[in-house]
Amino acid sequence: MSISDRVIAIIAEQAVLEPSDVSPESTLEDLGIDSLGLVESIFAIEEEFDISIPFNANEPSQSDFDISNVAAIIAGIEKLVAEKV
C-alpha cells in the first residue's frame, strides 16, 4: 500500500467516509474534519509512519506543514518519510 493510500485511509477513517470519497483535491473542511479530527489524523499518521509532523495544533498557521488539501498532506508526509531514511 502506497503512502498516499495509507494517508487517505487514515483521513477517510477520521471523516467517517470511504477512502474512495477522499480525493487529493479535498480539503479537510470539505470532508467535515474539524480541528480535533485534524489532530487525531496527525497523531494517527505519525504513528503509522513513525515520523514527527511539524504541526502546532494551537497555531496551525505557524506550522511548516501544509494541510491545505489531501494532496498537500500526502506530499508533506512523503517528504518526511524520505528524510527519515
C-alpha positions as CSV (number, residue, x, y, z in Angstrom):
1,M,0.0,0.0,0.0
2,S,1.4,3.4,-1.0
3,I,2.0,6.3,1.3
4,S,-0.8,8.1,-0.5
5,D,-3.3,5.2,0.0
6,R,-2.4,4.9,3.7
7,V,-2.8,8.6,4.3
8,I,-6.1,8.6,2.5
9,A,-7.3,5.6,4.6
10,I,-6.4,7.4,7.8
11,I,-8.1,10.7,6.7
12,A,-11.2,8.8,5.5
13,E,-11.4,7.0,8.8
14,Q,-11.4,10.3,10.7
15,A,-14.0,11.7,8.4
16,V,-16.1,8.5,8.6
17,L,-16.0,8.2,4.8
18,E,-14.9,5.5,2.4
19,P,-11.3,6.1,1.0
20,S,-12.9,6.4,-2.4
21,D,-14.8,9.5,-1.2
22,V,-11.5,11.3,-0.4
23,S,-9.7,12.9,-3.4
24,P,-6.4,14.7,-3.5
25,E,-8.2,18.0,-4.0
26,S,-10.4,17.5,-0.9
27,T,-9.8,19.9,1.9
28,L,-10.2,18.7,5.5
29,E,-13.1,21.2,5.7
30,D,-14.7,19.6,2.7
31,L,-14.5,16.2,4.4
32,G,-16.0,17.5,7.6
33,I,-12.8,17.2,9.7
34,D,-12.7,19.7,12.5
35,S,-9.6,20.8,14.4
36,L,-9.9,17.8,16.8
37,G,-10.2,15.4,13.9
38,L,-7.2,17.0,12.3
39,V,-5.1,16.5,15.5
40,E,-6.3,12.9,15.7
41,S,-5.4,12.4,12.0
42,I,-1.9,13.9,12.6
43,F,-1.3,11.5,15.5
44,A,-2.5,8.5,13.5
45,I,-0.3,9.4,10.6
46,E,2.7,9.9,12.8
47,E,2.1,6.5,14.4
48,E,1.6,4.8,11.0
49,F,4.8,6.1,9.5
50,D,6.9,6.6,12.7
51,I,7.5,10.2,11.9
52,S,7.0,13.6,13.6
53,I,4.9,16.1,11.8
54,P,5.9,19.7,12.4
55,F,2.4,20.9,13.2
56,N,1.2,23.0,16.1
57,A,-2.5,22.5,16.7
58,N,-2.6,25.6,18.7
59,E,-1.2,27.7,15.9
60,P,-1.8,25.9,12.6
61,S,-0.8,29.0,10.6
62,Q,2.6,28.9,12.2
63,S,3.3,25.3,11.2
64,D,5.7,24.3,8.5
65,F,3.3,21.6,7.4
66,D,0.8,22.3,4.6
67,I,-2.7,21.0,5.4
68,S,-4.5,22.9,2.6
69,N,-5.7,19.8,1.0
70,V,-5.2,16.0,0.9
71,A,-2.6,16.2,-1.8
72,A,-0.5,18.7,0.2
73,I,-0.7,16.5,3.3
74,I,0.4,13.4,1.2
75,A,3.3,15.4,-0.3
76,G,4.4,16.5,3.2
77,I,4.3,13.0,4.6
78,E,6.2,11.6,1.6
79,K,8.9,14.2,2.2
80,L,9.1,13.4,5.9
81,V,9.3,9.7,5.2
82,A,12.0,10.2,2.7
83,E,14.0,12.3,5.1
84,K,13.7,9.7,7.8
85,V,15.7,7.0,5.9
